[in-house]
């Protein structure tokens, strides 16, 4: 055979193999309904008539829905279903199946949101707005908002975050020795100040009011808790709908309207005071530039208030809880705290008698704190704020989920807590071991890093996010990359770590979160030794009180003491952000 004929044979062979792979993958995607196992064959926990599994889900005083699901997953495997009031829900924690839920094209989120809204909201509510990739409005909004999360924009928020954390440090240092502080509340104040002042240009003084109530936070937390309660137990909202004059129903309605009113006020302040310049890529600037995909015009007030509320909601508790929980875990593991202090010391960020006023951190410091990064990752693995995970609903009558046919309109859950606690992917999954993130992958591979991009548009989400780089890198579109990482199911760090979700709808603010959280932690831990208050019963006591109130939280408070480090001279508060009247 001459050379050209041989080349031809090889080319044909390659084409034939390519065609076979393509056909096989098409066949897999369009597998005939008959080749799927029936929905009834999917494992399920035993039910109690007539409420299905409701008694299990509502048992006990705490909202520990994620722990009930985890327990079922241990018994039933990575794809199972449970029943509440006659309606089936599917739970998935198999990385190979997750792309069919949250990858592209994935399942629509809007159907699930519609149900959620019916359960939890009292009007055409402002709480949940961002729908799904099948929605032209979502596309237009995500693309425009991405500029607000570019590396340049995140760098701009570094100063405001530093100010807010330093101001909190000053407040903590003024407390009488041994005072216990509710760490979740303290952290929410910091993230609220950062989001409002640096994100929207709205004056905020939640940290300055430390020790006194902040109405927005109180309203938000009430609404979160009540909404989580109603999702776990839909009977609550049924009887409230039928008996709206009940005191509990009236209180819930009142708080919802209070929160909506606050959002409206916030919008009015912005509209009146902050006209948006062409190059304004603040959150408010980007929101104002979103165009209605149907009319091509900027969004109306009625469309923008929910968008603004969505960002506010996405930014506050998620990062605040992550910081608080990480502090709690560090306080409960003195050896981790010691090692962190050493690392901060190498950068001049630790208060000591020889360094009484640690310098202000610079953006570049974060990339040089690999152990802090490992601690944060481990905290996001052990207690991910979105513990229950990503909820979607099937659109088509038969969807292939792990080989099972799932009927249309079924709720499906990509169960993050179960995935991140699976012994299939993690050694000793219940242990807090930051070291698992240090080897064998060098810490330099993924880090807190937001290089200047000179205004180039980019998605602030996973494409270039720090934590998710473990599973995504290079130029490949992120959904594809993430899916192939999911297929590489042996390394938990690649396949089974989704605190910010995955696929096209992943967290838009993750890069901001991964600037805020380590910076706040570095500032506080450089100045204080964190301790759990005796009332917590140690780290075991803290973990036993984990609950779900929209984000994961520690029920009845995460009470901690912050002992100033020897030699530290507290800096005067240098809050340079916008202040509102106290
Ligand atoms: C540690 C902190 C955070 C965690 C763990 C977290 C986690 C998540 C998760 C799990 C989702 C759901 C994605 C899905 O449904 O597939 C999400 C969505 C979102 N997050 Fe975050 N988040 C955090 C911080 C933030 C911050 C600081 C912002 C800033 C505004 C933010 C903005 C958003 C937005 C806008 C979405 C909706 C994305 C979309 O629909 O396209 N998040 N986040």
Boltz pocket constraint, residues with backbone or C-beta under 6 A from the ligand:
constraints:
  - pocket:
      binder: B
      contacts: [[A, 102], [A, 130], [A, 131], [A, 142], [A, 310], [A, 311], [A, 312], [A, 314], [A, 315], [A, 316], [A, 318], [A, 319], [A, 322], [A, 385], [A, 386], [A, 390], [A, 391], [A, 498], [A, 499], [A, 500], [A, 501], [A, 502], [A, 504], [A, 505], [A, 506], [A, 507], [A, 508], [A, 509], [A, 510], [A, 512], [A, 513]]
      max_distance: 6.0
